[in-house]
């Protein structure tokens, strides 16, 4: 006899695993897309204003 998977014995194990696992995966995906925007950008660029002569 082989021991049964704990998730098959108690369905609450699967519910808890999914309720904690899915938000963690979503948070990691959001972090993966938002992290580059914090480190990138224009730095030390000269600023010029142009307009027609008055």
PDB file of N, CA, C and O in Angstrom:
ATOM      1  N   UNK A   1       0.836  -1.191   0.000  1.00  0.00           N
ATOM      2  CA  UNK A   1       0.000   0.000   0.000  1.00  0.00           C
ATOM      3  C   UNK A   1       0.875   1.248   0.000  1.00  0.00           C
ATOM      4  O   UNK A   1       1.872   1.336   0.717  1.00  0.00           O
ATOM      5  N   UNK A   2       0.482   2.182  -0.804  1.00  0.00           N
ATOM      6  CA  UNK A   2       1.208   3.445  -0.828  1.00  0.00           C
ATOM      7  C   UNK A   2       0.389   4.488  -0.065  1.00  0.00           C
ATOM      8  O   UNK A   2      -0.839   4.495  -0.140  1.00  0.00           O
ATOM      9  N   UNK A   3       1.059   5.349   0.654  1.00  0.00           N
ATOM     10  CA  UNK A   3       0.316   6.385   1.387  1.00  0.00           C
ATOM     11  C   UNK A   3      -0.324   7.373   0.413  1.00  0.00           C
ATOM     12  O   UNK A   3       0.256   7.712  -0.619  1.00  0.00           O
ATOM     13  N   UNK A   4      -1.504   7.818   0.752  1.00  0.00           N
ATOM     14  CA  UNK A   4      -2.232   8.760  -0.101  1.00  0.00           C
ATOM     15  C   UNK A   4      -1.652  10.162   0.042  1.00  0.00           C
ATOM     16  O   UNK A   4      -1.064  10.520   1.062  1.00  0.00           O
ATOM     17  N   UNK A   5      -1.838  10.931  -1.010  1.00  0.00           N
ATOM     18  CA  UNK A   5      -1.410  12.325  -0.978  1.00  0.00           C
ATOM     19  C   UNK A   5      -2.231  13.073   0.077  1.00  0.00           C
ATOM     20  O   UNK A   5      -3.446  12.886   0.134  1.00  0.00           O
ATOM     21  N   UNK A   6      -1.609  13.912   0.913  1.00  0.00           N
ATOM     22  CA  UNK A   6      -2.375  14.611   1.953  1.00  0.00           C
ATOM     23  C   UNK A   6      -3.482  15.495   1.383  1.00  0.00           C
ATOM     24  O   UNK A   6      -4.503  15.701   2.040  1.00  0.00           O
ATOM     25  N   UNK A   7      -3.296  16.019   0.178  1.00  0.00           N
ATOM     26  CA  UNK A   7      -4.329  16.855  -0.417  1.00  0.00           C
ATOM     27  C   UNK A   7      -5.558  16.035  -0.796  1.00  0.00           C
ATOM     28  O   UNK A   7      -6.670  16.561  -0.831  1.00  0.00           O
ATOM     29  N   UNK A   8      -5.362  14.747  -1.080  1.00  0.00           N
ATOM     30  CA  UNK A   8      -6.501  13.889  -1.410  1.00  0.00           C
ATOM     31  C   UNK A   8      -7.283  13.520  -0.153  1.00  0.00           C
ATOM     32  O   UNK A   8      -8.500  13.346  -0.216  1.00  0.00           O
ATOM     33  N   UNK A   9      -6.616  13.401   0.968  1.00  0.00           N
ATOM     34  CA  UNK A   9      -7.303  13.082   2.205  1.00  0.00           C
ATOM     35  C   UNK A   9      -8.134  14.264   2.686  1.00  0.00           C
ATOM     36  O   UNK A   9      -9.302  14.110   3.042  1.00  0.00           O
ATOM     37  N   UNK A  10      -7.529  15.429   2.694  1.00  0.00           N
ATOM     38  CA  UNK A  10      -8.183  16.605   3.232  1.00  0.00           C
ATOM     39  C   UNK A  10      -8.217  17.686   2.153  1.00  0.00           C
ATOM     40  O   UNK A  10      -7.170  18.222   1.788  1.00  0.00           O
ATOM     41  N   UNK A  11      -9.399  18.014   1.638  1.00  0.00           N
ATOM     42  CA  UNK A  11      -9.464  19.015   0.569  1.00  0.00           C
ATOM     43  C   UNK A  11      -9.085  20.418   1.039  1.00  0.00           C
ATOM     44  O   UNK A  11      -8.776  21.279   0.215  1.00  0.00           O
ATOM     45  N   UNK A  12      -9.102  20.661   2.356  1.00  0.00           N
ATOM     46  CA  UNK A  12      -8.746  21.983   2.863  1.00  0.00           C
ATOM     47  C   UNK A  12      -7.269  22.287   2.646  1.00  0.00           C
ATOM     48  O   UNK A  12      -6.883  23.452   2.559  1.00  0.00           O
ATOM     49  N   UNK A  13      -6.447  21.259   2.559  1.00  0.00           N
ATOM     50  CA  UNK A  13      -5.027  21.475   2.280  1.00  0.00           C
ATOM     51  C   UNK A  13      -4.866  22.097   0.898  1.00  0.00           C
ATOM     52  O   UNK A  13      -4.074  23.022   0.713  1.00  0.00           O
ATOM     53  N   UNK A  14      -5.616  21.589  -0.061  1.00  0.00           N
ATOM     54  CA  UNK A  14      -5.556  22.122  -1.413  1.00  0.00           C
ATOM     55  C   UNK A  14      -6.117  23.548  -1.465  1.00  0.00           C
ATOM     56  O   UNK A  14      -5.569  24.408  -2.154  1.00  0.00           O
ATOM     57  N   UNK A  15      -7.196  23.791  -0.744  1.00  0.00           N
ATOM     58  CA  UNK A  15      -7.796  25.127  -0.715  1.00  0.00           C
ATOM     59  C   UNK A  15      -6.813  26.135  -0.120  1.00  0.00           C
ATOM     60  O   UNK A  15      -6.640  27.225  -0.665  1.00  0.00           O
ATOM     61  N   UNK A  16      -6.172  25.781   0.985  1.00  0.00           N
ATOM     62  CA  UNK A  16      -5.215  26.680   1.611  1.00  0.00           C
ATOM     63  C   UNK A  16      -3.993  26.910   0.724  1.00  0.00           C
ATOM     64  O   UNK A  16      -3.492  28.030   0.623  1.00  0.00           O
ATOM     65  N   UNK A  17      -3.524  25.851   0.088  1.00  0.00           N
ATOM     66  CA  UNK A  17      -2.366  25.990  -0.791  1.00  0.00           C
ATOM     67  C   UNK A  17      -2.680  26.925  -1.962  1.00  0.00           C
ATOM     68  O   UNK A  17      -1.858  27.767  -2.326  1.00  0.00           O
ATOM     69  N   UNK A  18      -3.851  26.777  -2.541  1.00  0.00           N
ATOM     70  CA  UNK A  18      -4.221  27.640  -3.661  1.00  0.00           C
ATOM     71  C   UNK A  18      -4.499  29.066  -3.204  1.00  0.00           C
ATOM     72  O   UNK A  18      -4.171  30.017  -3.913  1.00  0.00           O
ATOM     73  N   UNK A  19      -5.098  29.223  -2.032  1.00  0.00           N
ATOM     74  CA  UNK A  19      -5.427  30.571  -1.574  1.00  0.00           C
ATOM     75  C   UNK A  19      -4.176  31.362  -1.190  1.00  0.00           C
ATOM     76  O   UNK A  19      -4.203  32.592  -1.213  1.00  0.00           O
ATOM     77  N   UNK A  20      -3.098  30.693  -0.843  1.00  0.00           N
ATOM     78  CA  UNK A  20      -1.845  31.388  -0.569  1.00  0.00           C
ATOM     79  C   UNK A  20      -0.925  31.396  -1.786  1.00  0.00           C
ATOM     80  O   UNK A  20      -0.163  32.344  -1.976  1.00  0.00           O
ATOM     81  N   UNK A  21      -0.983  30.374  -2.593  1.00  0.00           N
ATOM     82  CA  UNK A  21      -0.076  30.253  -3.733  1.00  0.00           C
ATOM     83  C   UNK A  21      -0.404  31.181  -4.878  1.00  0.00           C
ATOM     84  O   UNK A  21       0.497  31.788  -5.456  1.00  0.00           O
ATOM     85  N   UNK A  22      -1.674  31.304  -5.219  1.00  0.00           N
ATOM     86  CA  UNK A  22      -2.066  32.138  -6.361  1.00  0.00           C
ATOM     87  C   UNK A  22      -1.733  33.615  -6.119  1.00  0.00           C
ATOM     88  O   UNK A  22      -1.158  34.246  -7.006  1.00  0.00           O
ATOM     89  N   UNK A  23      -2.068  34.196  -4.956  1.00  0.00           N
ATOM     90  CA  UNK A  23      -1.669  35.598  -4.743  1.00  0.00           C
ATOM     91  C   UNK A  23      -0.154  35.813  -4.755  1.00  0.00           C
ATOM     92  O   UNK A  23       0.316  36.863  -5.191  1.00  0.00           O
ATOM     93  N   UNK A  24       0.600  34.843  -4.287  1.00  0.00           N
ATOM     94  CA  UNK A  24       2.065  34.976  -4.314  1.00  0.00           C
ATOM     95  C   UNK A  24       2.560  34.996  -5.757  1.00  0.00           C
ATOM     96  O   UNK A  24       3.435  35.790  -6.101  1.00  0.00           O
ATOM     97  N   UNK A  25       2.017  34.143  -6.588  1.00  0.00           N
ATOM     98  CA  UNK A  25       2.419  34.111  -7.995  1.00  0.00           C
ATOM     99  C   UNK A  25       2.036  35.416  -8.682  1.00  0.00           C
ATOM    100  O   UNK A  25       2.822  35.954  -9.462  1.00  0.00           O
ATOM    101  N   UNK A  26       0.843  35.931  -8.407  1.00  0.00           N
ATOM    102  CA  UNK A  26       0.407  37.195  -9.006  1.00  0.00           C
ATOM    103  C   UNK A  26       1.300  38.340  -8.538  1.00  0.00           C
ATOM    104  O   UNK A  26       1.672  39.201  -9.336  1.00  0.00           O
ATOM    105  N   UNK A  27       1.644  38.356  -7.261  1.00  0.00           N
ATOM    106  CA  UNK A  27       2.515  39.411  -6.742  1.00  0.00           C
ATOM    107  C   UNK A  27       3.894  39.353  -7.390  1.00  0.00           C
ATOM    108  O   UNK A  27       4.469  40.394  -7.709  1.00  0.00           O
ATOM    109  N   UNK A  28       4.427  38.164  -7.587  1.00  0.00           N
ATOM    110  CA  UNK A  28       5.727  38.038  -8.250  1.00  0.00           C
ATOM    111  C   UNK A  28       5.666  38.505  -9.697  1.00  0.00           C
ATOM    112  O   UNK A  28       6.612  39.117 -10.194  1.00  0.00           O
ATOM    113  N   UNK A  29       4.561  38.219 -10.374  1.00  0.00           N
ATOM    114  CA  UNK A  29       4.409  38.668 -11.755  1.00  0.00           C
ATOM    115  C   UNK A  29       4.325  40.195 -11.814  1.00  0.00           C
ATOM    116  O   UNK A  29       4.935  40.818 -12.683  1.00  0.00           O
ATOM    117  N   UNK A  30       3.573  40.794 -10.895  1.00  0.00           N
ATOM    118  CA  UNK A  30       3.493  42.257 -10.861  1.00  0.00           C
ATOM    119  C   UNK A  30       4.855  42.869 -10.575  1.00  0.00           C
ATOM    120  O   UNK A  30       5.242  43.854 -11.204  1.00  0.00           O
ATOM    121  N   UNK A  31       5.573  42.294  -9.639  1.00  0.00           N
ATOM    122  CA  UNK A  31       6.901  42.796  -9.315  1.00  0.00           C
ATOM    123  C   UNK A  31       7.834  42.687 -10.513  1.00  0.00           C
ATOM    124  O   UNK A  31       8.646  43.582 -10.749  1.00  0.00           O
ATOM    125  N   UNK A  32       7.726  41.603 -11.268  1.00  0.00           N
ATOM    126  CA  UNK A  32       8.598  41.409 -12.424  1.00  0.00           C
ATOM    127  C   UNK A  32       8.373  42.488 -13.482  1.00  0.00           C
ATOM    128  O   UNK A  32       9.313  42.877 -14.177  1.00  0.00           O
ATOM    129  N   UNK A  33       7.133  42.976 -13.612  1.00  0.00           N
ATOM    130  CA  UNK A  33       6.858  43.999 -14.604  1.00  0.00           C
ATOM    131  C   UNK A  33       7.065  45.407 -14.066  1.00  0.00           C
ATOM    132  O   UNK A  33       7.361  46.318 -14.840  1.00  0.00           O
ATOM    133  N   UNK A  34       6.918  45.609 -12.762  1.00  0.00           N
ATOM    134  CA  UNK A  34       7.050  46.950 -12.203  1.00  0.00           C
ATOM    135  C   UNK A  34       8.469  47.291 -11.765  1.00  0.00           C
ATOM    136  O   UNK A  34       8.819  48.470 -11.714  1.00  0.00           O
ATOM    137  N   UNK A  35       9.279  46.320 -11.455  1.00  0.00           N
ATOM    138  CA  UNK A  35      10.627  46.573 -10.960  1.00  0.00           C
ATOM    139  C   UNK A  35      11.500  47.330 -11.966  1.00  0.00           C
ATOM    140  O   UNK A  35      12.226  48.232 -11.549  1.00  0.00           O
ATOM    141  N   UNK A  36      11.471  47.018 -13.246  1.00  0.00           N
ATOM    142  CA  UNK A  36      12.322  47.770 -14.174  1.00  0.00           C
ATOM    143  C   UNK A  36      11.970  49.255 -14.244  1.00  0.00           C
ATOM    144  O   UNK A  36      12.845  50.076 -14.518  1.00  0.00           O
ATOM    145  N   UNK A  37      10.729  49.610 -14.008  1.00  0.00           N
ATOM    146  CA  UNK A  37      10.351  51.025 -14.104  1.00  0.00           C
ATOM    147  C   UNK A  37      10.930  51.854 -12.962  1.00  0.00           C
ATOM    148  O   UNK A  37      11.058  53.071 -13.095  1.00  0.00           O
ATOM    149  N   UNK A  38      11.274  51.234 -11.866  1.00  0.00           N
ATOM    150  CA  UNK A  38      11.857  51.990 -10.761  1.00  0.00           C
ATOM    151  C   UNK A  38      13.329  52.302 -11.013  1.00  0.00           C
ATOM    152  O   UNK A  38      13.834  53.309 -10.517  1.00  0.00           O
ATOM    153  N   UNK A  39      14.016  51.473 -11.763  1.00  0.00           N
ATOM    154  CA  UNK A  39      15.445  51.663 -11.993  1.00  0.00           C
ATOM    155  C   UNK A  39      15.736  52.358 -13.315  1.00  0.00           C
ATOM    156  O   UNK A  39      16.858  52.816 -13.530  1.00  0.00           O
ATOM    157  N   UNK A  40      14.765  52.448 -14.196  1.00  0.00           N
ATOM    158  CA  UNK A  40      15.036  53.059 -15.499  1.00  0.00           C
ATOM    159  C   UNK A  40      14.462  54.468 -15.538  1.00  0.00           C
ATOM    160  O   UNK A  40      13.594  54.832 -14.745  1.00  0.00           O
ATOM    161  N   UNK A  41      14.954  55.220 -16.453  1.00  0.00           N
ATOM    162  CA  UNK A  41      14.448  56.579 -16.625  1.00  0.00           C
ATOM    163  C   UNK A  41      15.531  57.498 -17.125  1.00  0.00           C
ATOM    164  O   UNK A  41      16.690  57.106 -17.265  1.00  0.00           O
ATOM    165  N   UNK A  42      15.145  58.707 -17.387  1.00  0.00           N
ATOM    166  CA  UNK A  42      16.087  59.705 -17.884  1.00  0.00           C
ATOM    167  C   UNK A  42      16.844  60.296 -16.709  1.00  0.00           C
ATOM    168  O   UNK A  42      16.247  60.766 -15.740  1.00  0.00           O
ATOM    169  N   UNK A  43      18.161  60.267 -16.807  1.00  0.00           N
ATOM    170  CA  UNK A  43      19.004  60.809 -15.747  1.00  0.00           C
ATOM    171  C   UNK A  43      20.044  61.736 -16.367  1.00  0.00           C
ATOM    172  O   UNK A  43      20.684  61.387 -17.359  1.00  0.00           O
ATOM    173  N   UNK A  44      20.208  62.912 -15.780  1.00  0.00           N
ATOM    174  CA  UNK A  44      21.222  63.884 -16.206  1.00  0.00           C
ATOM    175  C   UNK A  44      21.095  64.269 -17.676  1.00  0.00           C
ATOM    176  O   UNK A  44      22.100  64.377 -18.378  1.00  0.00           O
ATOM    177  N   UNK A  45      19.885  64.472 -18.136  1.00  0.00           N
ATOM    178  CA  UNK A  45      19.683  64.927 -19.507  1.00  0.00           C
ATOM    179  C   UNK A  45      19.544  66.436 -19.515  1.00  0.00           C
ATOM    180  O   UNK A  45      18.888  66.993 -18.634  1.00  0.00           O
ATOM    181  N   UNK A  46      20.147  67.120 -20.492  1.00  0.00           N
ATOM    182  CA  UNK A  46      19.974  68.566 -20.557  1.00  0.00           C
ATOM    183  C   UNK A  46      18.544  68.915 -20.978  1.00  0.00           C
ATOM    184  O   UNK A  46      17.927  68.216 -21.781  1.00  0.00           O
ATOM    185  N   UNK A  47      18.046  69.995 -20.423  1.00  0.00           N
ATOM    186  CA  UNK A  47      16.682  70.424 -20.704  1.00  0.00           C
ATOM    187  C   UNK A  47      16.744  71.726 -21.513  1.00  0.00           C
ATOM    188  O   UNK A  47      17.432  72.671 -21.129  1.00  0.00           O
ATOM    189  N   UNK A  48      16.036  71.761 -22.608  1.00  0.00           N
ATOM    190  CA  UNK A  48      15.994  72.954 -23.439  1.00  0.00           C
ATOM    191  C   UNK A  48      14.545  73.314 -23.705  1.00  0.00           C
ATOM    192  O   UNK A  48      13.701  72.442 -23.906  1.00  0.00           O
ATOM    193  N   UNK A  49      14.267  74.615 -23.704  1.00  0.00           N
ATOM    194  CA  UNK A  49      12.919  75.098 -24.008  1.00  0.00           C
ATOM    195  C   UNK A  49      13.011  75.910 -25.281  1.00  0.00           C
ATOM    196  O   UNK A  49      13.841  76.811 -25.401  1.00  0.00           O
ATOM    197  N   UNK A  50      12.169  75.591 -26.208  1.00  0.00           N
ATOM    198  CA  UNK A  50      12.185  76.342 -27.473  1.00  0.00           C
ATOM    199  C   UNK A  50      10.789  76.907 -27.713  1.00  0.00           C
ATOM    200  O   UNK A  50       9.773  76.262 -27.452  1.00  0.00           O
ATOM    201  N   UNK A  51      10.782  78.128 -28.217  1.00  0.00           N
ATOM    202  CA  UNK A  51       9.530  78.796 -28.517  1.00  0.00           C
ATOM    203  C   UNK A  51       9.798  79.816 -29.621  1.00  0.00           C
ATOM    204  O   UNK A  51      10.947  80.188 -29.860  1.00  0.00           O
ATOM    205  N   UNK A  52       8.757  80.263 -30.284  1.00  0.00           N
ATOM    206  CA  UNK A  52       8.977  81.288 -31.295  1.00  0.00           C
ATOM    207  C   UNK A  52       9.387  82.607 -30.643  1.00  0.00           C
ATOM    208  O   UNK A  52       9.062  82.880 -29.487  1.00  0.00           O
ATOM    209  N   UNK A  53      10.095  83.396 -31.402  1.00  0.00           N
ATOM    210  CA  UNK A  53      10.562  84.684 -30.886  1.00  0.00           C
ATOM    211  C   UNK A  53       9.363  85.587 -30.615  1.00  0.00           C
ATOM    212  O   UNK A  53       8.390  85.551 -31.367  1.00  0.00           O
ATOM    213  N   UNK A  54       9.412  86.389 -29.563  1.00  0.00           N
ATOM    214  CA  UNK A  54       8.273  87.279 -29.253  1.00  0.00           C
ATOM    215  C   UNK A  54       8.174  88.447 -30.200  1.00  0.00           C
ATOM    216  O   UNK A  54       7.273  89.276 -30.067  1.00  0.00           O
TER     217      UNK A  54
END
